[in-house]
Amino acid sequence: MAELIDTLFLDSIAALPRHAEVESRKHGDPIRDGSSLTVSRCAELFDAQLGSRHLDLAARSLRAEGAGFYTIGSSGHEGNAAVAGALRLTDPALLHYRSGAFFLERARQGSVVGPLDNPLRDILLGIVAARDEPIAGGRHKVFGRHDLNVIPQTSTIASHLPRAVGVAFATCRAPKLGVDAAWPQDSVTVCSFGDASANHSTAVGAINAALYTAYSGVPLPLLLVCEDNGIGISVKTPSGWIERTYGNRDGLAYFGADGCDIASAYDAATAAAAFVRSERRPAFLHLRTVRLMGHAGSDLEAAYRVPGEIAADQRRDPLLATARLLVTAGLYTSQDVVDRYEAKRDDVAKLAREATGRPRLESAADIMMPLQLPDPNKVAAAVLPRGVGRPAPEEDRLTLAQSINRALLDILGQHPNSLVFGEDVARKGGVYGVTRGLLKKVGPARVFDTLLDEQSILGVALGAGVSGLLPIPEIQYLAYLHNAADQIRGEAATLKFFSGGLYRNPMVVRVAGYGYQKGFGGHFHNDNAVAALRDIPGIVVASPARPDDAAAMLRTCAAAAQVDGTTCVYLEPIALYHVRDLHTEGDAMWSAPYASVEEWGATHVPIGSARVYGSGKDLTIATFGNGVYMSLRVAQRLAHVGIEVRVVDLRWLVPLPTADLLREANATGRVLIVDETRRSGGVGEGLVTDLVAGGFDGDIVRVASEDSFIPLGDAALRVLLSEETIEAAALALCGSGDGAV
């Protein structure tokens, strides 16, 4: 069944000007008086628009046949070809899902530089989920190509805007570090989104971060492109809302144009790009567009829009407007337009038929290939010192906080592309002093404070990582991570997945967390919820407890990020930051020497490896974080009553050290899981599952914190796991007590 816009376009061509009304403009002449768009460039952009339209029509046809799986189209937004035309091939682009014409024009630019696969075929392969689609490999339909500097984005609303801020930041920051970024220093980062997405808190926060950064005097060459079609699925955007909201923002240059008029869009985009490139400050390009054929193929637009509204948008069809310009200029006749339109239809139809025969992903292993953990040998090699210049430690034995500080300094020395940033990390040196002195030793280009917005902090890290830097952002408290978690889930973790590993998101996110703080508490500063992290495919979650492990594991995370683009979340137990003693005052058993650079290879901690304390034959305690500290204290008391214990510090929560756990569990036949996270959704649930699935047939008991937020003061100890609970459970499990758990 023919789509209405297809029929309307062809019917409207007959009404285009006849020869008597046609001008005679040459290829290098402006398409109309006063425009910088030439006739020949207009023809190139029209070809991209035609290709985009027929891809939309083909997607719906393929869906009707059961051969296609994606019908969110670009029809009505084809004016974004003008934005691509106003930019350079080397300008990084983060595009939303109605960017078909932009992508095709960018591909045309790439074909001028060298041979290029057919971009129409690429998009069709994505629509049919073919495994040889060159960017996502059949995992999702995205606009992305590494050789075109188009960073693939998924459909999460506005989630790519914080990353765009980071990419723009990194293009200017990398030269200051003496390292090469992925993009030229004079590049413009372009990021497109819709008017409905502009209202999302992620977009609002990202635009605020861009303005904040520029206001602070930091270069930020970012072109924000809002393609305003006036509706988000079925919800109207109030008329004039985008212009009113962003047209008069101090520090944000505003450019507006009719996105259905290719000349108007091109002139505005050219001016906006020139401003950003010369001033190195953000600009907002507002293109007024229309949405044709509804939100997607399954969307019945007539259910929420009156016929007059739909017809008005159809009359503004950008393809018809561009055809009218070209015919009026004398380049094409109306029959030429029809011929080109039908020829493009034939090209796309042929490619679509070929695409439907291509193989699709068939196995879990194929699908999950980009989510594989890094090669442990490469990570181990990257840990070895290179270019580290570090003075001897002031103290022989360091606390957890001191060890992390020293490791950060070494990483900054070893990796010239590394950055440490976040709230309070520079001048103050962190709320707990963990980053104290780094600013003075390394300088403000690499250690700096950010605005208080976790979403923006992670966005800067995302953009810096994809641009060739090694970001180490700090999230001040675990509770603060949750409002920005989609930057890890929807952006960091998916980038390798949706680009087949062509794009990477190396970063080490340091997070102060867990409970047991004394004198400063409440659930915002004592948070033991890590389930949201353990559910994200493709990331690594480290949880050091001991000072020596903390330093070695931080080096491991940095190496994995550097060599494989791994996204690591590094959870630091606040309550153990400054602890020195374990059993008695002055025993210094919770401090440790800092390994010399010559010892880094021998003390390397591979991802997914546990640490075992003791060799007791009676009981295995599996734990992590503060649980390690409590369990070792309990183990000493148990030894006094004849129960010999081995304590397994998991060290890694993703991936869990299952093989190590099973080995130590089988050694005793009894396992006590000491889980300081909550009973529901806690880490211990995964440990029990792994033990059972691994064939362990001994006794398993789990103790955990309550399903509660953590209150202030001593009340916190009523819901957090305690040493007394651990000891009672151990005695009961070993048959030496009567306390049921």
Secondary structure, DSSP 8 states (H G I E B T S, - for coil): ---HHHHHHHHHHTTS--GGG-----TTSBSSTT-S-BHHHHHHHHHHHHHHHHHHHHHHHHHHTT--------TT-GGGHHHHHHS-TTS-EE--TT-HHHHHHHHHHHHHHS----HHHHHHHHHTTBTT-TTTTTS-----BGGGTEE---SSTTTTHHHHHHHHHHHHHHHHHT---SS-TT--EEEEEETTGGGSHHHHHHHHHHHHHHHTT----EEEEEEE-SEETTEE--TTHHHHHHTT-TT-EEEEEETTSHHHHHHHHHHHHHHHHHH-S-EEEEEE----S-SSTT--GGGTS-HHHHHHHHHT-HHHHHHHHHHHTTS--HHHHHHHHHHHHHHHHHHHHHHHTS-B--SHHHHTGGG----HHHHHHHHS-SS------SSSSB-HHHHHHHHHHHHHHH-TTEEEEETTSSSS--TTSTTTTHHHHH-TTTEEE--S-HHHHHHHHHHHHHTT-EEEEEES-HHHHGGGTHIIIIIIHHHHHTTTTSS---EEEEEEEBS--SSS-STTTSB---HHHHTSTTEEEE---SHHHHHHHHHHHHHHHHHH--EEEEEEEGGGTT---SSSTT--TT-B----GGGTTTT---TT--EEE---SSEEEEE-THHHHHHHHHHHHHHHTT--EEEEE--EEES--HHHHHHHHHHHSEEEEEEEEETTT-HHHHHHHHHHHTT--SEEEEEEE-SS---SGGGGGGTS--HHHHHHHHHHHTTS-----
